[in-house]
Amino acid sequence: MSKQWRSERLSQLGSSIFAEVAEWRSEAAGKGRDIINLSIGSPDKPPTEAVRKALSEAALRTDMYAYPGTHGSGSFRRQAAAWMEHRFGVKLDPDKELVSLMGSQDGLSHLAMSLCNPGDVVIVPNPGYPIYTAALALAGVEPYLLPLKEENHFLPDLDAVPEEVWQRAKFILLNYPGNPVSAVADLAFFERLLAKAKQYEVLVVHDAAYSEMAFEGHEPPSILAVPGALDGAVEFHSLSKSFNMAGCRIGFLAGNREAVGALRELKENIDYGVFGAVQEAGVVALQEAMSASAPPKAGVLYEQRRDSFIEALAAAGWVVEKPKATMFIWAKLPKRGDGTTWTSREFARSLLDQTGVVVIPGEAFGSEGEGFVRIALVEDEARLLEATGRIGEFLNRG
């Protein structure tokens, strides 16, 4: 056959590491391995009973099965705006400065298409979540990979970005608390970022999907809380991790009305919005979070898991830095028994083959991720401790 029924764009995406690791996992399971899957950041707990009840009751209503509308229901947008003000002190117009999404990845994958022209430049973190660069490839946009270094606490050196890049860039995308790196940023950093971007009329895009998963009393700020931020910034929020609603697919983009409007306009041409019952469940989740009897934030569970896992991992011979937020540990690789260095892919594959413990190699998130693996704390404490025991045996074998 001479015709190719496959877009050339797909070759720019690379193979999805998550699909590849899933194949490794299937092979190991086929050989009888008991798999402990610490690869995907999918919460292992359900939403609260009130959220599940709202979802089930709404799904039974006969008026829920028309097209829901791309803008999102007025009630969800108003509640999301109310939560932003309650949580961050950010006041938003729910009709002009907020649009609902099928999870934040929906918005991240379409934003460049709505804001950029082919050949534009976008600044993205390295390491960074794979959709950041994949979305640019689909839009025909050139990425500038911004290194996040351990010695800088995985915060970027904005002044090291060449002048030419700043002049050509359409937007800069960052993510704090981070994935895969579990770093955090304070409001002072966001102030510097916005000031730098303003010099070059570059939009700042902040992925805040993990804002409710911080530890030791830390409350991650919203970039939109910086005075004047609505003139040059947008922020993604997701109910997936914060409220254990990953399978529901609901989130939103908030901020600069021109950028929000551009994404809304694109989505009006490609989908009909989030199922209404899911939006009603989202309203309840946000209302619960604002109530005087709010359930514990998701970060409480993951902080407990972090402490148990890292303590047991250190006892097993692998000392890693405690993350300050998120459901992930960004773990610097140990040396082999003979003192030589693993690659992240070698380590992840060997660990899985020999122990059944699944982690993601750091190089999957960019060149700066080499030398690390990402470990998701998405099993209960007993299984996490089982994983550390297996890892300790693996390290002792060298």
Summary of the structure (lengths in Angstrom):
residues: 398
radius of gyration: 21.2
end to end distance: 48.4
largest distance: 66.0
contacts: 1317
relative contact order: 0.17
helix: 47%
strand: 15%
